[in-house]
């Protein structure tokens, strides 16, 4: 009798302990199939001369990495990616924080303005890029029409190498501002009003409230937005692909665009895979630096 009860209890414990793993099994399998396994295959490809033209894929070691690092176009794409990141992330975060602070106050039509700021986020990127392509059109574009109407000369916003990257940055800031605004807005609404009331009783002004209460308590959200924004800016592709295709004269050619060209334009999948892991190492290093420099000051109490 005791042995039967023991077996039943063991079967019950096994079933109870296995239940959580059964729930996470589909997600784990999916993650392995779409992330881990492709990553391992990509790493293996980066050490081979992998093309779809040749049936053989010989081992070349780090030759693909050497070719990539010796390519002037790669370094142009690297420079453009860094310029894009430096130009988009700070302004996007600042504008998102400003919009969140304004929309956290009691103003008329607040819900409408929140929807208006978030609308670009739910707009498909390809459609938004096509619309901005029309806005930037040198002949029929809305922007040049407005400039000419007030006495200024129109520009070829996407065809001039000197201003093409700037034009892409404007669209990127516009399209991603709403998402970051929502994160800041949620963090602002999580700050207890009693902190502000106590500070105002002590004579603190609006700037003091923002400096000594709002900003310190927004550090977790700010760190999250910063890290995710930098990662996203290093991986930008769709916007550049639709607006400029990396041109003119590689003025907007970024790292992921370079990877796409080497893989699906030149069919050099080995070099494309090597570039992908160089980009992965760069993102990992930058994220680690951000976490080490800024993460120590963040508390989640």
Order of alpha helices (4+ residues) and beta strands (2+ residues): alpha-alpha-alpha-alpha-alpha-alpha-alpha-alpha-alpha-alpha-alpha-alpha-alpha-alpha
